[in-house]
């Protein structure tokens, strides 16, 4: 071990973990990511996006085929683009950019993230407020701006609570969110099952479906009709594929999810994102659309103005309020936390807690305006368009530069103040992408593809002219010594932190687990199945639906109490 390495080890130990690569002993297997992505991508946005596809006039086959293809492409993007870079660098994108793109670039990037995550947080809190609104019999907010002062008070109150949780108790909220995934999956599924009979009765006079072709005919006639809310032909297969692929471009092509996938043992674990894409962005979108169409029919209004709170109430009864509030808050809080971290990077001398409160104040105002959550489709798409050039820049460094003989970390090695090629590339890519959108050459869902490709080519050319193809022997030697020191420090950590995983096999834990699985998940599925397949007429349908409403809320209470108990026992068992 060299003297330089020994000298650096103490300073490495004092560094924030976020500034260092993830050590080998902290990596996770596929099960972790299967649950993580299922939890994150089954959220309150699904109510809005599912209804949006109906309002935009997609046909049933466009939905069934288009969402399957688009979400498969999104899963492959996580696997082939994000996961290899994340597992190679073991850094979050924030840290990577701070180390390799310079302070100015990092501040611009984080400023964009603040605005994006702020808008998403506000949208999710507004979704939660639509559920609380129903409880107090406040009229639906059908305009882009608020028309009821009590709705504004509800939205503002929900925002304040979310901000305080992000400020004080994010770890507790993260644990709570982790147990929500199975429940959210079940509730989105049974919600559609419960309302299908009423849709079918309105169309055919019968409450039961006898085959899959009956379902396709029902959905194609009453929900995905191919006609938008203006009475004109709607979007087609290519638009559906494009949106499903583009909905998370900031996470895969834009590499935001390096923060999560850096903990994966292998790049192939990027395929685990399929639980979020195929359930949250396939099954849940379709189910939410069915629920939205049925609710609009019941309320005798347009699906374009039906709120998520109304949809959840008619589909799930009292449980619907819980699902909208929980899904909205868990999504909003994680994005509020991200916005706070990004804002702190923009203002490094201000504490995370303080900038979180400042961002939270903006969220409080934004959550009062319904147009924010109703604009979630273009919001997600344009967020991707803004951030994918950064993914292209990092992709070029990690994949093209080694093949071309360039230095991957040339900026850090060269010691220059700002990564001017990166700044120029981002500016050029944004002008190009939004210029394509302005002249409307291709659907805006696909703008991320040429924009990303241009950023890869542009950065490669500009970085070469700035010195990426040169050698920096002294800096490279220091980098090698630093990496050795980090490896030795991680080896020490592995000895200190590694302990055999002991599974809790006690009878009490098994009993607790059986309760939340059987009563909290299986029983609602059985009740939903009964409503869908055992309601031969309207009378039986209403009886079965009321039984579902009355029991499912108690199943929900039992689920969260026992799942939380199980989580706490598991943590205390491991700690012991």
C-alpha positions, -999 to 999 in steps of 0.1 A, spaced: 0 0 0 15 34 -11 20 63 13 -4 83 -8 -31 57 -3 -25 56 35 -27 94 36 -60 96 18 -78 69 37 -88 91 67 -102 118 44 -122 91 26 -137 79 58 -148 114 66 -165 119 32 -203 116 27 -213 82 15 -231 99 -14 -198 111 -28 -183 76 -30 -192 46 -51 -216 21 -35 -195 -6 -18 -199 -42 -29 -213 -55 4 -242 -30 2 -255 -43 -32 -290 -58 -36 -304 -88 -55 -333 -88 -79 -360 -91 -52 -352 -56 -38 -357 -40 -72 -388 -59 -81 -405 -45 -50 -390 -11 -53 -402 -4 -88 -436 -19 -82 -440 5 -53 -427 36 -71 -447 32 -103 -481 23 -89 -491 58 -78 -517 85 -79 -507 95 -114 -522 63 -128 -557 77 -122 -549 107 -142 -530 90 -170 -556 62 -175 -583 88 -179 -561 109 -202 -559 80 -227 -597 78 -228 -600 116 -233 -574 115 -260 -594 89 -279 -572 58 -281 -588 26 -293 -588 -6 -272 -563 -24 -295 -541 7 -295 -541 5 -257 -536 -33 -253 -508 -35 -279 -493 0 -277 -489 0 -239 -473 -35 -241 -448 -24 -267 -441 10 -251 -436 -4 -216 -414 -32 -229 -392 -5 -246 -391 14 -213 -380 -17 -194 -353 -25 -220 -341 11 -218 -336 7 -180 -317 -25 -186 -295 -15 -216 -289 22 -209 -293 30 -172 -283 -2 -154 -249 -7 -172 -238 29 -163 -251 27 -128 -234 -6 -120 -201 6 -136 -198 39 -118 -218 30 -86 -226 67 -83 -259 87 -84 -263 110 -114 -261 140 -90 -227 129 -77 -215 119 -112 -223 153 -126 -209 172 -97 -176 154 -101 -173 153 -139 -193 182 -153 -183 211 -131 -201 234 -106 -219 256 -132 -233 226 -151 -244 209 -119 -262 240 -107 -281 244 -140 -290 207 -139 -302 207 -103 -322 239 -110 -341 221 -137 -347 192 -113 -361 215 -87 -387 228 -111 -397 194 -124 -399 177 -91 -418 207 -76 -444 204 -104 -448 166 -99 -451 170 -61 -478 197 -65 -497 175 -90 -497 145 -66 -508 166 -37 -537 180 -58 -547 144 -65 -548 137 -28 -569 168 -23 -595 156 -48 -602 127 -25 -605 149 6 -627 172 -14 -653 144 -18 -654 138 19 -664 175 25 -688 176 -5 -669 204 -22 -677 208 -59 -653 194 -85 -626 218 -97 -632 217 -135 -612 248 -144 -574 252 -146 -576 275 -116 -593 269 -82 -629 281 -79 -635 272 -43 -617 286 -13 -622 254 7 -606 233 -20 -576 257 -18 -575 252 20 -576 214 16 -548 214 -10 -527 238 10 -532 217 42 -522 185 23 -491 203 10 -481 215 44 -484 180 58 -463 165 29 -436 192 34 -434 185 71 -431 148 65 -403 154 40 -387 178 65 -388 156 96 -398 120 88 -387 109 53 -372 76 66 -405 67 82 -424 76 51 -401 55 30 -407 25 51 -444 31 49 -442 35 11 -424 2 9 -453 -18 23 -479 0 0 -469 -17 -33 -488 -50 -29 -519 -32 -16 -518 -6 -44 -515 -34 -70 -545 -52 -56 -567 -21 -52 -560 -9 -88 -569 -43 -101 -601 -48 -81 -613 -12 -87 -616 -20 -124 -633 -53 -116 -659 -37 -95 -670 -12 -121 -669 -34 -152 -704 -49 -146 -721 -15 -145 -704 -5 -178 -715 -38 -193 -751 -34 -181 -753 1 -197 -741 -13 -230 -757 -48 -232 -783 -50 -204 -762 -77 -188 -739 -75 -158 -716 -104 -166 -689 -110 -192 -685 -145 -207 -651 -141 -225 -621 -119 -232 -637 -109 -265 -667 -96 -245 -643 -74 -224 -626 -61 -256 -660 -53 -271 -671 -36 -239 -639 -15 -235 -638 -6 -272 -674 5 -272 -676 24 -239 -641 34 -229 -614 33 -256 -637 43 -284 -611 60 -307 -630 93 -304 -616 121 -282 -635 145 -260 -640 169 -289 -657 142 -309 -628 138 -333 -606 107 -342 -581 103 -314 -545 92 -310 -532 60 -326 -509 31 -319 -477 51 -324 -487 78 -299 -496 52 -273 -463 34 -277 -445 67 -276 -460 80 -244 -455 46 -226 -419 48 -236 -414 85 -230 -432 86 -196 -400 78 -177 -374 90 -201 -359 113 -174 -353 81 -154 -339 58 -180 -325 78 -210 -320 107 -186 -303 84 -160 -320 97 -129 -325 61 -117 -287 56 -115 -295 66 -79 -315 33 -75 -297 9 -99 -262 17 -86 -272 -7 -58 -278 -36 -83 -254 -65 -83 -257 -70 -120 -269 -48 -149 -295 -74 -159 -314 -64 -127 -325 -34 -148 -352 -58 -161 -367 -58 -126 -382 -24 -136 -407 -44 -155 -428 -47 -123 -434 -10 -124 -437 -7 -162 -459 -37 -168 -482 -34 -138 -481 3 -129 -479 15 -165 -500 -13 -181 -525 -30 -159 -530 1 -136 -535 25 -165 -561 3 -182 -579 -4 -149 -578 34 -140 -593 42 -175 -621 17 -169 -628 32 -135 -627 67 -149 -651 59 -178 -676 42 -154 -674 71 -130 -680 96 -157 -711 76 -168 -724 74 -133 -719 112 -127 -731 120 -162 -701 141 -170 -670 141 -192 -641 119 -182 -618 149 -189 -631 166 -157 -637 136 -135 -613 139 -105 -592 109 -91 -611 112 -58 -645 106 -76 -630 77 -95 -616 60 -64 -648 66 -44 -671 49 -70 -647 21 -76 -636 13 -40 -659 31 -16 -642 44 15 -610 25 6 -608 48 -25 -601 78 -3 -573 59 13 -557 48 -20 -558 83 -35 -544 100 -4 -517 74 2 -506 71 -34 -505 109 -37 -486 116 -6 -460 88 -10 -452 100 -45 -452 137 -35 -429 132 -6 -403 113 -25 -403 140 -51 -402 168 -25 -372 151 -10 -355 150 -44 -364 186 -50 -349 196 -17 -316 178 -25 -315 194 -59 -322 228 -44 -295 223 -19 -270 216 -47 -280 249 -63 -276 267 -30 -249 247 -12 -246 270 17 -282 266 27 -293 235 47 -315 208 31 -342 214 56 -344 251 48 -344 247 10 -371 219 15 -393 245 32 -387 270 5 -395 245 -22 -425 234 -1 -439 269 -1 -440 268 -39 -456 234 -38 -483 247 -15 -492 274 -41 -490 250 -71 -512 223 -55 -541 247 -55 -542 248 -93 -559 217 -109 -543 223 -143 -510 210 -129 -522 175 -123 -543 175 -155 -512 183 -175 -492 153 -161 -488 137 -196 -470 167 -213 -453 174 -180 -436 140 -178 -428 141 -215 -412 176 -215 -394 168 -183 -378 139 -202 -369 162 -231 -351 186 -208 -331 159 -190 -323 133 -217 -294 153 -231 -276 148 -198 -281 111 -202 -266 113 -237 -236 132 -224 -229 105 -197 -236 77 -221 -210 91 -245 -184 93 -217 -190 58 -204 -195 39 -237 -181 58 -266 -150 75 -251 -132 43 -241 -137 29 -276 -124 61 -292 -94 63 -270 -107 93 -250 -104 97 -213 -138 90 -196 -132 114 -168 -112 140 -189 -128 170 -172 -117 159 -137 -83 149 -149 -77 181 -169 -84 203 -139 -104 230 -159 -130 250 -141 -161 243 -162 -171 216 -186 -179 239 -215 -186 211 -240 -213 197 -217 -229 231 -213 -229 237 -250 -242 202 -258 -271 207 -234 -280 241 -249 -278 228 -285 -299 197 -276 -326 218 -259 -329 242 -289 -330 212 -312 -356 192 -293 -380 221 -286 -374 234 -321 -386 200 -335 -416 203 -312 -424 238 -325 -423 228 -362 -443 196 -353 -423 172 -375 -427 142 -352 -451 135 -323 -437 151 -292 -437 117 -274 -407 108 -296 -387 140 -294 -364 124 -268 -349 100 -293 -332 124 -318 -325 148 -289 -306 121 -270 -287 110 -301 -277 145 -310 -263 150 -274 -242 119 -277 -227 130 -310 -223 166 -301 -206 160 -267 -182 135 -283 -171 161 -309 -169 190 -285 -151 171 -258 -124 160 -282 -116 196 -291 -115 204 -253 -89 177 -246 -108 145 -240 -83 127 -263 -52 138 -244 -33 120 -216 -30 134 -181 -5 110 -164 -1 127 -131 -38 132 -126 -45 96 -137 -20 84 -112 -37 103 -84 -71 90 -96 -58 54 -95 -44 59 -60 -77 74 -48 -97 45 -62 -73 20 -44 -79 39 -12 -116 38 -17 -114 0 -23 -95 -5 9 -119 17 29 -148 -3 15 -130 -36 25 -128 -23 61 -165 -13 60 -174 -48 47 -157 -64 77 -175 -40 101 -210 -41 85 -213 -76 71 -233 -100 92 -252 -131 83 -288 -127 73 -310 -144 98 -346 -149 88 -373 -145 114 -391 -178 114 -411 -174 147 -447 -184 148 -458 -149 157 -441 -134 126 -456 -161 104 -490 -154 118 -487 -117 114 -476 -122 77 -505 -146 71 -530 -120 84 -519 -92 61 -516 -114 31 -549 -133 35 -571 -106 49 -554 -75 34 -548 -88 -1 -564 -121 -9 -599 -113 6 -603 -80 -14 -594 -99 -46 -620 -126 -38 -646 -99 -31 -637 -81 -64 -639 -114 -83 -673 -120 -68 -686 -86 -79 -673 -92 -115 -682 -129 -121 -710 -136 -96 -734 -107 -103 -761 -122 -127 -783 -91 -124 -782 -55 -112 -797 -64 -78 -770 -90 -71 -744 -66 -84 -754 -39 -59 -754 -64 -31 -720 -77 -40 -706 -42 -45 -718 -30 -11 -703 -61 6 -671 -53 -12 -672 -16 -1 -680 -25 35 -654 -52 40 -625 -38 20 -620 -7 42 -615 -30 72 -592 -53 51 -572 -21 44 -569 -12 80 -559 -47 89 -534 -48 61 -515 -17 71 -515 -25 108 -501 -60 104 -478 -52 75 -463 -24 95 -460 -47 125 -443 -73 103 -418 -46 90 -409 -34 125 -404 -70 138 -382 -78 109 -361 -47 115 -357 -53 152 -349 -90 146 -321 -80 122 -308 -54 146 -308 -79 174 
